[in-house]
Amino acid sequence: MKKLFAILTSLAVASGCHSSFKSLDLVSVEDMKRVVKELSSDQYMGRMPFTEGERLSVSFLADELKSIGFEPAFGESYFQSVPMLMITSKVEGMVKFSVNGKIISFDAPDQVAINSPQPLERVAVESSGLVFGGFGIDAAEWDWNDYEGIDLKGKTLVVMINDPGLYTGDTSLFRGREMTYYGRWTYKYEEAAKKGAEAVLIIHETEGAGYDFNVPRSSSITPRFFIDDKGLTKRCMINGWISAGSAERLFSEMGYNIDMLRSLAAKRGFKPFELDAEFSATISNKISRDSSLNVAGIIRGSVIPDEAVVVTAHWDHFGIGEPQDGDSIYNGAVDNGTTMAWALEIGRMLKRVGKTPERSLILLFPTAEEQGLVGSDYYAQYPPIPMERTIACLNNDMMVPRGKMKDVTMIGYGYSTLDSLYEKVAERQGRYLLPDPNSHTGLFFRSDHFPFHKRGVPSIWAYGCYDSREFGEEWAKSSWDDFIANVYHRPADNYNPDWDWSGIAEDVALAYDVLEELLKANGHKPKMK
């Protein structure tokens, strides 16, 4: 039987045509463990851009790509230089609101998590009038404008997180409970700046944000990165979040509560209104300008080398930061070590088969994903193969090794015809497609496929997550929720030698089989929906 198994495997390799079971035989879990154990070790200092951890990370990835057999994707280099601005903010004193002559003070970052995206050493907002702007959305295609009739110059805008449909259950409001990009915090910052606001504060709610207040709290005190466009991008003086409890306390002084404000904001015809309150805060900034690196390798297609599929997995994490339980190194083993291992293993499988794809394949490891998809956005602006010749982007993020899963959770289900291809391949593994059950948290807008999607490239983030083959749906959901609550963006995200990699191995085989079809000259060419 062993001899027969070896013969079948060698025939599969020689033919270059595999069922997912045979593709699974080509996966090396040991190689993936090696990658994650290395990249999430303390030596890499949490893989923060502009640090020694970056140098070690990008060198390791380039060496891996070279050893696998990928050529440099950027001319003669595996590296794409991304000019970036790094700003680290510190709030001076308390954050203050004046309401009817009464001063209400909040601690930063515990009650109000704010920073300044301006390249100025000191930023002061004094007695800025508050405006409640609903959900902070201006979307003509949805016949919705939360800015109608208001002048925000010199004002501070306060908005709700997410979309109105999440809270009403009304599917006619945007996409109902599914978040659109209008619900994402990045959009709300961008739009407030376009409308001329001096500052913008988002009222935090865990359901709408998809994470507890610890996430924006931590982000506000860690360095933030922006593409250094010499000030061409308009930004507010201060961006940030106010915790639900702090917002409740603040608005109760004005005769409102959060439920009341949310109800007003979710109704068609909502108009923004000024509040009898003023906002004041002072921030000192530490500013650095430097270049960080995207890393990418390419296997050029034998038939259509100027068309490509891109596989993405960001390399960065949060470096050394605020200690938690005695640990200050944010190693990012799951976010995003396991996914870098997934991407490299796909490349190794292609080389093990020994057949050159007919379209080109690019493995891309972007920088500064954690700070707003900075590296992938830059790549999408300056790609080695143009976006119009990039036929698909397969991304992954936060792959927790918890054993085999029946589901293939599709972050971005319904946006392209990639769905049908994944469905066919998933069936061969005895799995089913599961549209993101937490689409209200907006994961589709939070990882490196999104800059590709914005430029018309069919894109997906697909992995097993919510239905364990061994322990069932309830256990899978509970273990995922535990990761988000206790490990995600914390120093606790460390390598675990006891992880069960069998599910990640299936996800590698799944992506490989999808790629096998996409990389054929006459294979599936996905379209946007």
Secondary structure in CASP SS format (residue, H / E / C, confidence):
PFRMAT SS
TARGET T0000
AUTHOR 0000-0000-0000
METHOD secondary structure of the structure
MODEL  1
M C 1.00
K H 1.00
K H 1.00
L H 1.00
F H 1.00
A H 1.00
I H 1.00
L H 1.00
T H 1.00
S H 1.00
L H 1.00
A H 1.00
V H 1.00
A H 1.00
S H 1.00
G C 1.00
C C 1.00
H C 1.00
S C 1.00
S H 1.00
F H 1.00
K H 1.00
S H 1.00
L H 1.00
D H 1.00
L C 1.00
V C 1.00
S C 1.00
V H 1.00
E H 1.00
D H 1.00
M H 1.00
K H 1.00
R H 1.00
V H 1.00
V H 1.00
K H 1.00
E H 1.00
L H 1.00
S C 1.00
S C 1.00
D H 1.00
Q H 1.00
Y H 1.00
M C 1.00
G C 1.00
R C 1.00
M C 1.00
P C 1.00
F C 1.00
T C 1.00
E H 1.00
G H 1.00
E H 1.00
R H 1.00
L H 1.00
S H 1.00
V H 1.00
S H 1.00
F H 1.00
L H 1.00
A H 1.00
D H 1.00
E H 1.00
L H 1.00
K H 1.00
S H 1.00
I H 1.00
G C 1.00
F C 1.00
E E 1.00
P E 1.00
A C 1.00
F E 1.00
G C 1.00
E C 1.00
S E 1.00
Y C 1.00
F E 1.00
Q E 1.00
S E 1.00
V E 1.00
P E 1.00
M E 1.00
L E 1.00
M E 1.00
I E 1.00
T E 1.00
S E 1.00
K E 1.00
V E 1.00
E E 1.00
G E 1.00
M E 1.00
V E 1.00
K E 1.00
F E 1.00
S E 1.00
V E 1.00
N C 1.00
G C 1.00
K E 1.00
I E 1.00
I E 1.00
S E 1.00
F E 1.00
D C 1.00
A C 1.00
P C 1.00
D C 1.00
Q C 1.00
V E 1.00
A E 1.00
I E 1.00
N E 1.00
S C 1.00
P C 1.00
Q C 1.00
P C 1.00
L C 1.00
E C 1.00
R E 1.00
V E 1.00
A E 1.00
V E 1.00
E E 1.00
S E 1.00
S E 1.00
G E 1.00
L E 1.00
V E 1.00
F E 1.00
G C 1.00
G C 1.00
F C 1.00
G C 1.00
I C 1.00
D E 1.00
A E 1.00
A H 1.00
E H 1.00
W H 1.00
D C 1.00
W E 1.00
N E 1.00
D C 1.00
Y C 1.00
E C 1.00
G C 1.00
I C 1.00
D C 1.00
L C 1.00
K E 1.00
G C 1.00
K E 1.00
T E 1.00
L E 1.00
V E 1.00
V E 1.00
M E 1.00
I C 1.00
N C 1.00
D C 1.00
P H 1.00
G H 1.00
L H 1.00
Y H 1.00
T H 1.00
G C 1.00
D C 1.00
T C 1.00
S C 1.00
L C 1.00
F C 1.00
R E 1.00
G C 1.00
R C 1.00
E E 1.00
M C 1.00
T C 1.00
Y H 1.00
Y H 1.00
G H 1.00
R C 1.00
W H 1.00
T H 1.00
Y H 1.00
K H 1.00
Y H 1.00
E H 1.00
E H 1.00
A H 1.00
A H 1.00
K H 1.00
K C 1.00
G C 1.00
A E 1.00
E C 1.00
A E 1.00
V E 1.00
L E 1.00
I E 1.00
I E 1.00
H C 1.00
E C 1.00
T H 1.00
E H 1.00
G H 1.00
A H 1.00
G C 1.00
Y C 1.00
D C 1.00
F C 1.00
N H 1.00
V H 1.00
P H 1.00
R H 1.00
S H 1.00
S H 1.00
S H 1.00
I H 1.00
T C 1.00
P C 1.00
R E 1.00
F E 1.00
F E 1.00
I E 1.00
D C 1.00
D C 1.00
K C 1.00
G C 1.00
L C 1.00
T C 1.00
K C 1.00
R C 1.00
C C 1.00
M C 1.00
I E 1.00
N E 1.00
G E 1.00
W E 1.00
I E 1.00
S C 1.00
A H 1.00
G H 1.00
S H 1.00
A H 1.00
E H 1.00
R H 1.00
L H 1.00
F H 1.00
S H 1.00
E C 1.00
M C 1.00
G C 1.00
Y C 1.00
N C 1.00
I H 1.00
D H 1.00
M H 1.00
L H 1.00
R H 1.00
S H 1.00
L H 1.00
A H 1.00
A C 1.00
K C 1.00
R C 1.00
G C 1.00
F C 1.00
K C 1.00
P C 1.00
F E 1.00
E E 1.00
L E 1.00
D E 1.00
A E 1.00
E E 1.00
F E 1.00
S E 1.00
A E 1.00
T E 1.00
I E 1.00
S E 1.00
N E 1.00
K E 1.00
I E 1.00
S E 1.00
R E 1.00
D E 1.00
S E 1.00
S E 1.00
L E 1.00
N E 1.00
V E 1.00
A E 1.00
G E 1.00
I E 1.00
I E 1.00
R C 1.00
G C 1.00
S C 1.00
V C 1.00
I E 1.00
P E 1.00
D E 1.00
E E 1.00
A E 1.00
V E 1.00
V E 1.00
V E 1.00
T E 1.00
A C 1.00
H C 1.00
W C 1.00
D C 1.00
H C 1.00
F C 1.00
G E 1.00
I E 1.00
G E 1.00
E E 1.00
P E 1.00
Q E 1.00
D C 1.00
G C 1.00
D E 1.00
S E 1.00
I E 1.00
Y E 1.00
N C 1.00
G C 1.00
A H 1.00
V H 1.00
D H 1.00
N H 1.00
G H 1.00
T H 1.00
T H 1.00
M H 1.00
A H 1.00
W H 1.00
A H 1.00
L H 1.00
E H 1.00
I H 1.00
G H 1.00
R H 1.00
M H 1.00
L H 1.00
K H 1.00
R H 1.00
V H 1.00
G C 1.00
K C 1.00
T C 1.00
P C 1.00
E C 1.00
R E 1.00
S E 1.00
L E 1.00
I E 1.00
L E 1.00
L E 1.00
F E 1.00
P C 1.00
T C 1.00
A C 1.00
E C 1.00
E C 1.00
Q C 1.00
G C 1.00
L C 1.00
V H 1.00
G H 1.00
S H 1.00
D H 1.00
Y H 1.00
Y H 1.00
A H 1.00
Q H 1.00
Y C 1.00
P C 1.00
P C 1.00
I C 1.00
P C 1.00
M H 1.00
E H 1.00
R H 1.00
T E 1.00
I E 1.00
A E 1.00
C E 1.00
L E 1.00
N E 1.00
N C 1.00
D C 1.00
M C 1.00
M C 1.00
V C 1.00
P C 1.00
R E 1.00
G C 1.00
K C 1.00
M E 1.00
K C 1.00
D E 1.00
V E 1.00
T E 1.00
M E 1.00
I E 1.00
G C 1.00
Y C 1.00
G C 1.00
Y C 1.00
S E 1.00
T C 1.00
L H 1.00
D H 1.00
S H 1.00
L H 1.00
Y H 1.00
E H 1.00
K H 1.00
V H 1.00
A H 1.00
E H 1.00
R H 1.00
Q C 1.00
G C 1.00
R C 1.00
Y E 1.00
L E 1.00
L E 1.00
P E 1.00
D C 1.00
P C 1.00
N C 1.00
S H 1.00
H H 1.00
T H 1.00
G C 1.00
L H 1.00
F H 1.00
F H 1.00
R C 1.00
S C 1.00
D C 1.00
H C 1.00
F H 1.00
P H 1.00
F H 1.00
H H 1.00
K H 1.00
R C 1.00
G C 1.00
V C 1.00
P C 1.00
S E 1.00
I E 1.00
W E 1.00
A E 1.00
Y E 1.00
G C 1.00
C C 1.00
Y C 1.00
D C 1.00
S E 1.00
R C 1.00
E C 1.00
F C 1.00
G H 1.00
E H 1.00
E H 1.00
W H 1.00
A H 1.00
K H 1.00
S H 1.00
S H 1.00
W H 1.00
D H 1.00
D H 1.00
F H 1.00
I H 1.00
A H 1.00
N H 1.00
V C 1.00
Y C 1.00
H C 1.00
R C 1.00
P C 1.00
A C 1.00
D C 1.00
N C 1.00
Y C 1.00
N C 1.00
P C 1.00
D C 1.00
W C 1.00
D E 1.00
W C 1.00
S H 1.00
G H 1.00
I H 1.00
A H 1.00
E H 1.00
D H 1.00
V H 1.00
A H 1.00
L H 1.00
A H 1.00
Y H 1.00
D H 1.00
V H 1.00
L H 1.00
E H 1.00
E H 1.00
L H 1.00
L C 1.00
K C 1.00
A C 1.00
N C 1.00
G C 1.00
H C 1.00
K C 1.00
P C 1.00
K C 1.00
M E 1.00
K C 1.00
END
